[in-house]
Amino acid sequence: MVLKTFSVQEAVYTKFSRFCKQHGINMSKQIEMFMESMIEEEPEAKREYIEKLDRIRKGNFVGVHNFTERYSL
């Protein structure tokens, strides 16, 4: 195992850290799984990672059909 340092935005790190803690997820393992999926010869994300992404995607989001109409002054 290798210890590496990466620069990320503090807000992103804080939110991801909180998310991992709330869901009992190992942050380092998630980053490792992401990196592995990016370099595999046949890039195929692991089932576990895809399931976690699906849970995130099913979050509460605001649907916007016409951005200009909704947010213009």
PDB file of N, CA, C and O in Angstrom, chain B, residues numbered from 101:
ATOM      1  N   MET B 101       0.840  -1.167   0.000  1.00  0.00           N
ATOM      2  CA  MET B 101       0.000   0.000   0.000  1.00  0.00           C
ATOM      3  C   MET B 101       0.889   1.235   0.000  1.00  0.00           C
ATOM      4  O   MET B 101       1.953   1.248   0.619  1.00  0.00           O
ATOM      5  N   VAL B 102       0.447   2.263  -0.693  1.00  0.00           N
ATOM      6  CA  VAL B 102       1.198   3.502  -0.834  1.00  0.00           C
ATOM      7  C   VAL B 102       0.361   4.640  -0.267  1.00  0.00           C
ATOM      8  O   VAL B 102      -0.852   4.681  -0.474  1.00  0.00           O
ATOM      9  N   LEU B 103       0.986   5.546   0.434  1.00  0.00           N
ATOM     10  CA  LEU B 103       0.310   6.725   0.947  1.00  0.00           C
ATOM     11  C   LEU B 103       0.600   7.876  -0.003  1.00  0.00           C
ATOM     12  O   LEU B 103       1.759   8.227  -0.226  1.00  0.00           O
ATOM     13  N   LYS B 104      -0.445   8.460  -0.559  1.00  0.00           N
ATOM     14  CA  LYS B 104      -0.308   9.572  -1.502  1.00  0.00           C
ATOM     15  C   LYS B 104      -1.119  10.749  -1.009  1.00  0.00           C
ATOM     16  O   LYS B 104      -2.069  10.588  -0.242  1.00  0.00           O
ATOM     17  N   THR B 105      -0.740  11.932  -1.454  1.00  0.00           N
ATOM     18  CA  THR B 105      -1.453  13.146  -1.099  1.00  0.00           C
ATOM     19  C   THR B 105      -2.052  13.744  -2.361  1.00  0.00           C
ATOM     20  O   THR B 105      -1.375  13.843  -3.385  1.00  0.00           O
ATOM     21  N   PHE B 106      -3.312  14.141  -2.293  1.00  0.00           N
ATOM     22  CA  PHE B 106      -3.991  14.772  -3.415  1.00  0.00           C
ATOM     23  C   PHE B 106      -4.577  16.094  -2.948  1.00  0.00           C
ATOM     24  O   PHE B 106      -4.947  16.243  -1.783  1.00  0.00           O
ATOM     25  N   SER B 107      -4.658  17.042  -3.851  1.00  0.00           N
ATOM     26  CA  SER B 107      -5.279  18.321  -3.542  1.00  0.00           C
ATOM     27  C   SER B 107      -6.713  18.296  -4.048  1.00  0.00           C
ATOM     28  O   SER B 107      -6.962  18.063  -5.231  1.00  0.00           O
ATOM     29  N   VAL B 108      -7.645  18.536  -3.147  1.00  0.00           N
ATOM     30  CA  VAL B 108      -9.056  18.628  -3.505  1.00  0.00           C
ATOM     31  C   VAL B 108      -9.655  19.828  -2.788  1.00  0.00           C
ATOM     32  O   VAL B 108      -9.115  20.291  -1.783  1.00  0.00           O
ATOM     33  N   GLN B 109     -10.744  20.317  -3.294  1.00  0.00           N
ATOM     34  CA  GLN B 109     -11.409  21.448  -2.650  1.00  0.00           C
ATOM     35  C   GLN B 109     -11.906  21.017  -1.276  1.00  0.00           C
ATOM     36  O   GLN B 109     -12.435  19.918  -1.113  1.00  0.00           O
ATOM     37  N   GLU B 110     -11.732  21.885  -0.300  1.00  0.00           N
ATOM     38  CA  GLU B 110     -12.113  21.586   1.076  1.00  0.00           C
ATOM     39  C   GLU B 110     -13.595  21.224   1.177  1.00  0.00           C
ATOM     40  O   GLU B 110     -13.959  20.286   1.887  1.00  0.00           O
ATOM     41  N   ALA B 111     -14.442  21.960   0.472  1.00  0.00           N
ATOM     42  CA  ALA B 111     -15.888  21.707   0.544  1.00  0.00           C
ATOM     43  C   ALA B 111     -16.228  20.322   0.005  1.00  0.00           C
ATOM     44  O   ALA B 111     -17.066  19.622   0.573  1.00  0.00           O
ATOM     45  N   VAL B 112     -15.582  19.929  -1.085  1.00  0.00           N
ATOM     46  CA  VAL B 112     -15.828  18.613  -1.679  1.00  0.00           C
ATOM     47  C   VAL B 112     -15.389  17.521  -0.713  1.00  0.00           C
ATOM     48  O   VAL B 112     -16.112  16.553  -0.479  1.00  0.00           O
ATOM     49  N   TYR B 113     -14.190  17.692  -0.155  1.00  0.00           N
ATOM     50  CA  TYR B 113     -13.675  16.706   0.794  1.00  0.00           C
ATOM     51  C   TYR B 113     -14.594  16.575   2.003  1.00  0.00           C
ATOM     52  O   TYR B 113     -14.902  15.464   2.433  1.00  0.00           O
ATOM     53  N   THR B 114     -15.028  17.692   2.545  1.00  0.00           N
ATOM     54  CA  THR B 114     -15.891  17.679   3.726  1.00  0.00           C
ATOM     55  C   THR B 114     -17.205  16.966   3.444  1.00  0.00           C
ATOM     56  O   THR B 114     -17.651  16.143   4.244  1.00  0.00           O
ATOM     57  N   LYS B 115     -17.827  17.278   2.313  1.00  0.00           N
ATOM     58  CA  LYS B 115     -19.104  16.641   1.960  1.00  0.00           C
ATOM     59  C   LYS B 115     -18.928  15.142   1.723  1.00  0.00           C
ATOM     60  O   LYS B 115     -19.741  14.337   2.177  1.00  0.00           O
ATOM     61  N   PHE B 116     -17.862  14.772   1.009  1.00  0.00           N
ATOM     62  CA  PHE B 116     -17.640  13.359   0.724  1.00  0.00           C
ATOM     63  C   PHE B 116     -17.300  12.599   2.002  1.00  0.00           C
ATOM     64  O   PHE B 116     -17.740  11.465   2.192  1.00  0.00           O
ATOM     65  N   SER B 117     -16.525  13.219   2.866  1.00  0.00           N
ATOM     66  CA  SER B 117     -16.178  12.608   4.144  1.00  0.00           C
ATOM     67  C   SER B 117     -17.437  12.365   4.976  1.00  0.00           C
ATOM     68  O   SER B 117     -17.618  11.285   5.538  1.00  0.00           O
ATOM     69  N   ARG B 118     -18.296  13.366   5.051  1.00  0.00           N
ATOM     70  CA  ARG B 118     -19.558  13.238   5.792  1.00  0.00           C
ATOM     71  C   ARG B 118     -20.427  12.125   5.189  1.00  0.00           C
ATOM     72  O   ARG B 118     -21.003  11.312   5.913  1.00  0.00           O
ATOM     73  N   PHE B 119     -20.509  12.104   3.861  1.00  0.00           N
ATOM     74  CA  PHE B 119     -21.291  11.084   3.168  1.00  0.00           C
ATOM     75  C   PHE B 119     -20.780   9.685   3.506  1.00  0.00           C
ATOM     76  O   PHE B 119     -21.564   8.787   3.812  1.00  0.00           O
ATOM     77  N   CYS B 120     -19.458   9.509   3.446  1.00  0.00           N
ATOM     78  CA  CYS B 120     -18.857   8.200   3.736  1.00  0.00           C
ATOM     79  C   CYS B 120     -19.143   7.779   5.173  1.00  0.00           C
ATOM     80  O   CYS B 120     -19.478   6.621   5.426  1.00  0.00           O
ATOM     81  N   LYS B 121     -19.014   8.702   6.106  1.00  0.00           N
ATOM     82  CA  LYS B 121     -19.268   8.385   7.507  1.00  0.00           C
ATOM     83  C   LYS B 121     -20.728   7.995   7.727  1.00  0.00           C
ATOM     84  O   LYS B 121     -21.015   7.038   8.447  1.00  0.00           O
ATOM     85  N   GLN B 122     -21.647   8.733   7.111  1.00  0.00           N
ATOM     86  CA  GLN B 122     -23.078   8.457   7.279  1.00  0.00           C
ATOM     87  C   GLN B 122     -23.466   7.094   6.733  1.00  0.00           C
ATOM     88  O   GLN B 122     -24.387   6.456   7.243  1.00  0.00           O
ATOM     89  N   HIS B 123     -22.770   6.646   5.701  1.00  0.00           N
ATOM     90  CA  HIS B 123     -23.123   5.389   5.044  1.00  0.00           C
ATOM     91  C   HIS B 123     -22.167   4.250   5.380  1.00  0.00           C
ATOM     92  O   HIS B 123     -22.272   3.162   4.814  1.00  0.00           O
ATOM     93  N   GLY B 124     -21.241   4.495   6.292  1.00  0.00           N
ATOM     94  CA  GLY B 124     -20.293   3.450   6.685  1.00  0.00           C
ATOM     95  C   GLY B 124     -19.381   3.015   5.554  1.00  0.00           C
ATOM     96  O   GLY B 124     -19.043   1.838   5.434  1.00  0.00           O
ATOM     97  N   ILE B 125     -18.986   3.967   4.729  1.00  0.00           N
ATOM     98  CA  ILE B 125     -18.161   3.686   3.556  1.00  0.00           C
ATOM     99  C   ILE B 125     -16.722   4.120   3.840  1.00  0.00           C
ATOM    100  O   ILE B 125     -16.494   5.172   4.437  1.00  0.00           O
ATOM    101  N   ASN B 126     -15.764   3.315   3.413  1.00  0.00           N
ATOM    102  CA  ASN B 126     -14.353   3.651   3.553  1.00  0.00           C
ATOM    103  C   ASN B 126     -13.974   4.588   2.411  1.00  0.00           C
ATOM    104  O   ASN B 126     -13.999   4.191   1.245  1.00  0.00           O
ATOM    105  N   MET B 127     -13.623   5.830   2.744  1.00  0.00           N
ATOM    106  CA  MET B 127     -13.321   6.833   1.721  1.00  0.00           C
ATOM    107  C   MET B 127     -12.163   6.403   0.830  1.00  0.00           C
ATOM    108  O   MET B 127     -12.253   6.516  -0.392  1.00  0.00           O
ATOM    109  N   SER B 128     -11.089   5.919   1.416  1.00  0.00           N
ATOM    110  CA  SER B 128      -9.923   5.506   0.625  1.00  0.00           C
ATOM    111  C   SER B 128     -10.283   4.404  -0.359  1.00  0.00           C
ATOM    112  O   SER B 128      -9.818   4.404  -1.499  1.00  0.00           O
ATOM    113  N   LYS B 129     -11.110   3.466   0.082  1.00  0.00           N
ATOM    114  CA  LYS B 129     -11.515   2.361  -0.790  1.00  0.00           C
ATOM    115  C   LYS B 129     -12.333   2.878  -1.976  1.00  0.00           C
ATOM    116  O   LYS B 129     -12.195   2.378  -3.092  1.00  0.00           O
ATOM    117  N   GLN B 130     -13.182   3.878  -1.734  1.00  0.00           N
ATOM    118  CA  GLN B 130     -13.988   4.445  -2.819  1.00  0.00           C
ATOM    119  C   GLN B 130     -13.095   5.098  -3.869  1.00  0.00           C
ATOM    120  O   GLN B 130     -13.314   4.933  -5.069  1.00  0.00           O
ATOM    121  N   ILE B 131     -12.088   5.840  -3.411  1.00  0.00           N
ATOM    122  CA  ILE B 131     -11.158   6.484  -4.340  1.00  0.00           C
ATOM    123  C   ILE B 131     -10.380   5.428  -5.115  1.00  0.00           C
ATOM    124  O   ILE B 131     -10.189   5.550  -6.325  1.00  0.00           O
ATOM    125  N   GLU B 132      -9.932   4.391  -4.411  1.00  0.00           N
ATOM    126  CA  GLU B 132      -9.196   3.307  -5.058  1.00  0.00           C
ATOM    127  C   GLU B 132     -10.058   2.613  -6.112  1.00  0.00           C
ATOM    128  O   GLU B 132      -9.589   2.345  -7.219  1.00  0.00           O
ATOM    129  N   MET B 133     -11.313   2.321  -5.776  1.00  0.00           N
ATOM    130  CA  MET B 133     -12.209   1.666  -6.732  1.00  0.00           C
ATOM    131  C   MET B 133     -12.436   2.551  -7.957  1.00  0.00           C
ATOM    132  O   MET B 133     -12.487   2.055  -9.083  1.00  0.00           O
ATOM    133  N   PHE B 134     -12.573   3.859  -7.739  1.00  0.00           N
ATOM    134  CA  PHE B 134     -12.741   4.782  -8.862  1.00  0.00           C
ATOM    135  C   PHE B 134     -11.512   4.749  -9.774  1.00  0.00           C
ATOM    136  O   PHE B 134     -11.633   4.668 -10.996  1.00  0.00           O
ATOM    137  N   MET B 135     -10.336   4.811  -9.162  1.00  0.00           N
ATOM    138  CA  MET B 135      -9.099   4.802  -9.949  1.00  0.00           C
ATOM    139  C   MET B 135      -8.951   3.504 -10.732  1.00  0.00           C
ATOM    140  O   MET B 135      -8.566   3.526 -11.901  1.00  0.00           O
ATOM    141  N   GLU B 136      -9.254   2.374 -10.099  1.00  0.00           N
ATOM    142  CA  GLU B 136      -9.174   1.086 -10.791  1.00  0.00           C
ATOM    143  C   GLU B 136     -10.110   1.052 -11.992  1.00  0.00           C
ATOM    144  O   GLU B 136      -9.745   0.562 -13.060  1.00  0.00           O
ATOM    145  N   SER B 137     -11.315   1.574 -11.811  1.00  0.00           N
ATOM    146  CA  SER B 137     -12.289   1.540 -12.911  1.00  0.00           C
ATOM    147  C   SER B 137     -11.832   2.397 -14.090  1.00  0.00           C
ATOM    148  O   SER B 137     -12.211   2.132 -15.231  1.00  0.00           O
ATOM    149  N   MET B 138     -11.031   3.409 -13.824  1.00  0.00           N
ATOM    150  CA  MET B 138     -10.564   4.284 -14.895  1.00  0.00           C
ATOM    151  C   MET B 138      -9.401   3.694 -15.688  1.00  0.00           C
ATOM    152  O   MET B 138      -9.189   4.076 -16.838  1.00  0.00           O
ATOM    153  N   ILE B 139      -8.647   2.774 -15.097  1.00  0.00           N
ATOM    154  CA  ILE B 139      -7.448   2.267 -15.781  1.00  0.00           C
ATOM    155  C   ILE B 139      -7.567   0.832 -16.283  1.00  0.00           C
ATOM    156  O   ILE B 139      -6.663   0.348 -16.963  1.00  0.00           O
ATOM    157  N   GLU B 140      -8.647   0.148 -15.968  1.00  0.00           N
ATOM    158  CA  GLU B 140      -8.802  -1.223 -16.432  1.00  0.00           C
ATOM    159  C   GLU B 140      -8.846  -1.255 -17.950  1.00  0.00           C
ATOM    160  O   GLU B 140      -9.319  -0.319 -18.595  1.00  0.00           O
ATOM    161  N   GLU B 141      -8.342  -2.357 -18.511  1.00  0.00           N
ATOM    162  CA  GLU B 141      -8.368  -2.499 -19.968  1.00  0.00           C
ATOM    163  C   GLU B 141      -9.791  -2.482 -20.490  1.00  0.00           C
ATOM    164  O   GLU B 141     -10.068  -1.889 -21.532  1.00  0.00           O
ATOM    165  N   GLU B 142     -10.675  -3.119 -19.784  1.00  0.00           N
ATOM    166  CA  GLU B 142     -12.088  -3.093 -20.132  1.00  0.00           C
ATOM    167  C   GLU B 142     -12.786  -2.350 -19.008  1.00  0.00           C
ATOM    168  O   GLU B 142     -13.261  -2.975 -18.059  1.00  0.00           O
ATOM    169  N   PRO B 143     -12.859  -1.017 -19.097  1.00  0.00           N
ATOM    170  CA  PRO B 143     -13.406  -0.233 -17.987  1.00  0.00           C
ATOM    171  C   PRO B 143     -14.831  -0.650 -17.647  1.00  0.00           C
ATOM    172  O   PRO B 143     -15.778  -0.371 -18.381  1.00  0.00           O
ATOM    173  N   GLU B 144     -14.945  -1.304 -16.549  1.00  0.00           N
ATOM    174  CA  GLU B 144     -16.250  -1.748 -16.074  1.00  0.00           C
ATOM    175  C   GLU B 144     -16.245  -1.549 -14.564  1.00  0.00           C
ATOM    176  O   GLU B 144     -15.526  -2.229 -13.832  1.00  0.00           O
ATOM    177  N   ALA B 145     -17.058  -0.607 -14.119  1.00  0.00           N
ATOM    178  CA  ALA B 145     -17.105  -0.330 -12.687  1.00  0.00           C
ATOM    179  C   ALA B 145     -17.650  -1.547 -11.946  1.00  0.00           C
ATOM    180  O   ALA B 145     -18.515  -2.264 -12.448  1.00  0.00           O
ATOM    181  N   LYS B 146     -17.143  -1.755 -10.782  1.00  0.00           N
ATOM    182  CA  LYS B 146     -17.597  -2.870  -9.967  1.00  0.00           C
ATOM    183  C   LYS B 146     -19.061  -2.673  -9.561  1.00  0.00           C
ATOM    184  O   LYS B 146     -19.517  -1.543  -9.385  1.00  0.00           O
ATOM    185  N   ARG B 147     -19.777  -3.765  -9.418  1.00  0.00           N
ATOM    186  CA  ARG B 147     -21.197  -3.736  -9.077  1.00  0.00           C
ATOM    187  C   ARG B 147     -21.450  -2.909  -7.823  1.00  0.00           C
ATOM    188  O   ARG B 147     -22.404  -2.133  -7.770  1.00  0.00           O
ATOM    189  N   GLU B 148     -20.599  -3.075  -6.812  1.00  0.00           N
ATOM    190  CA  GLU B 148     -20.762  -2.346  -5.555  1.00  0.00           C
ATOM    191  C   GLU B 148     -20.682  -0.835  -5.782  1.00  0.00           C
ATOM    192  O   GLU B 148     -21.465  -0.077  -5.211  1.00  0.00           O
ATOM    193  N   TYR B 149     -19.749  -0.407  -6.603  1.00  0.00           N
ATOM    194  CA  TYR B 149     -19.579   1.014  -6.880  1.00  0.00           C
ATOM    195  C   TYR B 149     -20.780   1.552  -7.661  1.00  0.00           C
ATOM    196  O   TYR B 149     -21.269   2.645  -7.374  1.00  0.00           O
ATOM    197  N   ILE B 150     -21.249   0.797  -8.632  1.00  0.00           N
ATOM    198  CA  ILE B 150     -22.405   1.219  -9.426  1.00  0.00           C
ATOM    199  C   ILE B 150     -23.643   1.347  -8.545  1.00  0.00           C
ATOM    200  O   ILE B 150     -24.419   2.289  -8.707  1.00  0.00           O
ATOM    201  N   GLU B 151     -23.838   0.416  -7.621  1.00  0.00           N
ATOM    202  CA  GLU B 151     -24.985   0.490  -6.719  1.00  0.00           C
ATOM    203  C   GLU B 151     -24.923   1.748  -5.862  1.00  0.00           C
ATOM    204  O   GLU B 151     -25.946   2.393  -5.633  1.00  0.00           O
ATOM    205  N   LYS B 152     -23.745   2.097  -5.393  1.00  0.00           N
ATOM    206  CA  LYS B 152     -23.602   3.313  -4.587  1.00  0.00           C
ATOM    207  C   LYS B 152     -23.875   4.552  -5.428  1.00  0.00           C
ATOM    208  O   LYS B 152     -24.520   5.490  -4.959  1.00  0.00           O
ATOM    209  N   LEU B 153     -23.391   4.565  -6.665  1.00  0.00           N
ATOM    210  CA  LEU B 153     -23.667   5.698  -7.542  1.00  0.00           C
ATOM    211  C   LEU B 153     -25.159   5.818  -7.822  1.00  0.00           C
ATOM    212  O   LEU B 153     -25.689   6.929  -7.868  1.00  0.00           O
ATOM    213  N   ASP B 154     -25.841   4.700  -8.008  1.00  0.00           N
ATOM    214  CA  ASP B 154     -27.283   4.725  -8.240  1.00  0.00           C
ATOM    215  C   ASP B 154     -28.022   5.329  -7.061  1.00  0.00           C
ATOM    216  O   ASP B 154     -28.977   6.082  -7.253  1.00  0.00           O
ATOM    217  N   ARG B 155     -27.596   5.011  -5.839  1.00  0.00           N
ATOM    218  CA  ARG B 155     -28.245   5.597  -4.659  1.00  0.00           C
ATOM    219  C   ARG B 155     -28.054   7.103  -4.634  1.00  0.00           C
ATOM    220  O   ARG B 155     -28.967   7.841  -4.262  1.00  0.00           O
ATOM    221  N   ILE B 156     -26.869   7.566  -5.030  1.00  0.00           N
ATOM    222  CA  ILE B 156     -26.613   9.004  -5.075  1.00  0.00           C
ATOM    223  C   ILE B 156     -27.482   9.659  -6.140  1.00  0.00           C
ATOM    224  O   ILE B 156     -28.065  10.718  -5.907  1.00  0.00           O
ATOM    225  N   ARG B 157     -27.568   9.028  -7.309  1.00  0.00           N
ATOM    226  CA  ARG B 157     -28.347   9.593  -8.415  1.00  0.00           C
ATOM    227  C   ARG B 157     -29.829   9.693  -8.102  1.00  0.00           C
ATOM    228  O   ARG B 157     -30.527  10.528  -8.678  1.00  0.00           O
ATOM    229  N   LYS B 158     -30.317   8.863  -7.206  1.00  0.00           N
ATOM    230  CA  LYS B 158     -31.729   8.881  -6.845  1.00  0.00           C
ATOM    231  C   LYS B 158     -32.030   9.924  -5.774  1.00  0.00           C
ATOM    232  O   LYS B 158     -33.111   9.915  -5.186  1.00  0.00           O
ATOM    233  N   GLY B 159     -31.085  10.817  -5.518  1.00  0.00           N
ATOM    234  CA  GLY B 159     -31.256  11.861  -4.514  1.00  0.00           C
ATOM    235  C   GLY B 159     -32.347  12.844  -4.904  1.00  0.00           C
ATOM    236  O   GLY B 159     -32.930  12.760  -5.985  1.00  0.00           O
ATOM    237  N   ASN B 160     -32.604  13.770  -4.005  1.00  0.00           N
ATOM    238  CA  ASN B 160     -33.629  14.792  -4.257  1.00  0.00           C
ATOM    239  C   ASN B 160     -33.024  15.924  -5.073  1.00  0.00           C
ATOM    240  O   ASN B 160     -32.251  16.730  -4.556  1.00  0.00           O
ATOM    241  N   PHE B 161     -33.381  15.980  -6.347  1.00  0.00           N
ATOM    242  CA  PHE B 161     -32.880  16.996  -7.241  1.00  0.00           C
ATOM    243  C   PHE B 161     -34.047  17.781  -7.812  1.00  0.00           C
ATOM    244  O   PHE B 161     -35.162  17.270  -7.911  1.00  0.00           O
ATOM    245  N   VAL B 162     -33.785  19.020  -8.187  1.00  0.00           N
ATOM    246  CA  VAL B 162     -34.800  19.866  -8.786  1.00  0.00           C
ATOM    247  C   VAL B 162     -34.728  19.699 -10.296  1.00  0.00           C
ATOM    248  O   VAL B 162     -33.678  19.911 -10.903  1.00  0.00           O
ATOM    249  N   GLY B 163     -35.836  19.323 -10.891  1.00  0.00           N
ATOM    250  CA  GLY B 163     -35.873  19.192 -12.339  1.00  0.00           C
ATOM    251  C   GLY B 163     -36.041  20.552 -12.992  1.00  0.00           C
ATOM    252  O   GLY B 163     -36.940  21.305 -12.619  1.00  0.00           O
ATOM    253  N   VAL B 164     -35.193  20.883 -13.962  1.00  0.00           N
ATOM    254  CA  VAL B 164     -35.266  22.157 -14.662  1.00  0.00           C
ATOM    255  C   VAL B 164     -35.352  21.864 -16.151  1.00  0.00           C
ATOM    256  O   VAL B 164     -34.414  21.328 -16.742  1.00  0.00           O
ATOM    257  N   HIS B 165     -36.478  22.218 -16.753  1.00  0.00           N
ATOM    258  CA  HIS B 165     -36.666  21.955 -18.176  1.00  0.00           C
ATOM    259  C   HIS B 165     -36.181  23.128 -19.025  1.00  0.00           C
ATOM    260  O   HIS B 165     -35.682  22.929 -20.133  1.00  0.00           O
ATOM    261  N   ASN B 166     -36.324  24.337 -18.514  1.00  0.00           N
ATOM    262  CA  ASN B 166     -35.867  25.515 -19.224  1.00  0.00           C
ATOM    263  C   ASN B 166     -35.091  26.368 -18.229  1.00  0.00           C
ATOM    264  O   ASN B 166     -35.680  27.132 -17.464  1.00  0.00           O
ATOM    265  N   PHE B 167     -33.784  26.238 -18.241  1.00  0.00           N
ATOM    266  CA  PHE B 167     -32.917  26.911 -17.267  1.00  0.00           C
ATOM    267  C   PHE B 167     -33.067  28.421 -17.339  1.00  0.00           C
ATOM    268  O   PHE B 167     -33.191  29.079 -16.306  1.00  0.00           O
ATOM    269  N   THR B 168     -33.059  28.980 -18.547  1.00  0.00           N
ATOM    270  CA  THR B 168     -33.148  30.436 -18.727  1.00  0.00           C
ATOM    271  C   THR B 168     -34.451  30.972 -18.166  1.00  0.00           C
ATOM    272  O   THR B 168     -34.460  31.979 -17.458  1.00  0.00           O
ATOM    273  N   GLU B 169     -35.541  30.310 -18.476  1.00  0.00           N
ATOM    274  CA  GLU B 169     -36.850  30.756 -17.984  1.00  0.00           C
ATOM    275  C   GLU B 169     -36.938  30.698 -16.459  1.00  0.00           C
ATOM    276  O   GLU B 169     -37.492  31.600 -15.831  1.00  0.00           O
ATOM    277  N   ARG B 170     -36.403  29.665 -15.885  1.00  0.00           N
ATOM    278  CA  ARG B 170     -36.508  29.492 -14.442  1.00  0.00           C
ATOM    279  C   ARG B 170     -35.589  30.427 -13.655  1.00  0.00           C
ATOM    280  O   ARG B 170     -35.976  30.913 -12.592  1.00  0.00           O
ATOM    281  N   TYR B 171     -34.376  30.689 -14.159  1.00  0.00           N
ATOM    282  CA  TYR B 171     -33.397  31.418 -13.392  1.00  0.00           C
ATOM    283  C   TYR B 171     -33.030  32.791 -13.941  1.00  0.00           C
ATOM    284  O   TYR B 171     -32.139  33.437 -13.389  1.00  0.00           O
ATOM    285  N   SER B 172     -33.664  33.254 -14.983  1.00  0.00           N
ATOM    286  CA  SER B 172     -33.323  34.579 -15.511  1.00  0.00           C
ATOM    287  C   SER B 172     -33.964  35.665 -14.651  1.00  0.00           C
ATOM    288  O   SER B 172     -34.977  35.447 -13.985  1.00  0.00           O
ATOM    289  N   LEU B 173     -33.347  36.829 -14.689  1.00  0.00           N
ATOM    290  CA  LEU B 173     -33.842  37.966 -13.900  1.00  0.00           C
ATOM    291  C   LEU B 173     -34.935  38.638 -14.584  1.00  0.00           C
ATOM    292  O   LEU B 173     -35.476  39.617 -14.071  1.00  0.00           O
TER     293      LEU B 173
END
